Amino acid sequence: MQVNVNDYLDIYCPHYNDSQRMVGTGEQYVLYMVSHRGYRNCDPQLGFKRWECNRPHAPHAPIKFSEKFQRYSAFSLGYEFHVGQEYYYISTPTHHHGRSCLRLRVYVCCATGESLLCV
């Protein structure tokens, strides 16, 4: 996936309504930002926990996390992204310990208004 500086990536956690509550516990995931090696091997120990989707029966709506691909962050826990770099996310389910792994590679392209320069 390619994003530009100041774009947002929204992650929606699995969500089940009240009628599905008794069916099971629901899917729960932990999302990590990892190194390239962590991405290749689906190894969360080569990164850090970014978000946790652990409330599949949250009232009213699914839980949403947003990543803003910004160069500078005013928040001490904010992450800063660099143009021309790739960033890697993986997600592993907490409901079983198999080898299931979701992967997402994000390339930060350009500053706002420069997207025509990216190839």
N, C-alpha and C positions, 0 to 999 in steps of 0.2 A: 504494500500500500504506500502511496506517496502522499505526503501532506506538505503544506506550505507553513512558513512561520506564522504563528497566531491562529492556526486552524485548531479545531477541537476534535477529539475522538471520543465519542460517547460509548460506554460499555454498559449494556443492560444485563442485569443478573436474571437468571431463571426465576419465573414467578408463577405461582399457582393460586387460583382463587379459592374461596371457601369450600366450594363443592368438591374440589380435588384434595382437600386437606387430609382426608382419611385414607387416600390411596397409598401414600407412602411419605417418606420424609422429604422428597423433592431433591432436585439436583442442587449441589453446593460446590462452588469452585473457589480456588485461590489463584489469583493472577499475580505473576511475578515479572519484574523487569530483569532481564538476564544478559549476560555477555553472549557473544556469537557462539562460543562453545556450549554455553548453557542452552541456547536455542537449538543447536544441532542435536545435542544429547538429551534434551528435555530434562535438564537438571536444575531444579530451583535453588540448589545450594550455590550455584554460580551467579547469584543475583540477590534480589531482595523482594520481599512481599510488597506489592503495590496496592492491591485491593483484595478484599475477601467478600465473596458472595455467599453469605451464610444465613440469609433470612428469606427463604423461598416463599414464605407465606406472609410477607410484609403486608400491612394493611394498605388498601387502596391501589397501589401500583408497584411495579418492580423497582428495585433499587438501581440507581444509575450513578456511574462514576464517569467523570470527564477528565481527559488529559488535554491540557492546552500546550501546544508545541511553541513555547516562547523562548526567546534567547536569554531573558533575565527574569528572575522571580523575586518578588518582594517578600515572599514567605520563606521562613527558615526551612520548612519541609518541602518547599516547591522544588521542582526539577527544572533544570535549564537544558535546552536542546540546541544543537549546533547545526547550521546549514551544511548540507553535504554529508551528513552522518546517518548511519542506520542505527535503529534502536530495535531491541528484540523483547517480545513479550511471550510468555508461555502461561498456560493454565492447566492445572491438574485438578481432577475431581477429588473431593474429600470423602465422598460416599463409598468409594472402594479404592483399593491400592494397586490396581492393575497398571498397565503401561499406557493408558489413555493420555493423550497430550494434545492440546490445541496450541498452535503456534501462530504468531503474527509478527511480521517484519515491517517496520515503518521507516521509510526514507524521508528525511526532512529536506525539502527542496529549497525553496527560495523565500526571500523576504516578500512581504505583501507587495503585489504589483509587479513582481519579477518572474512570475510563473512561466512565461513564454521562453525563458532561458533554460529551463530544465528539460532534460531529455530522458 
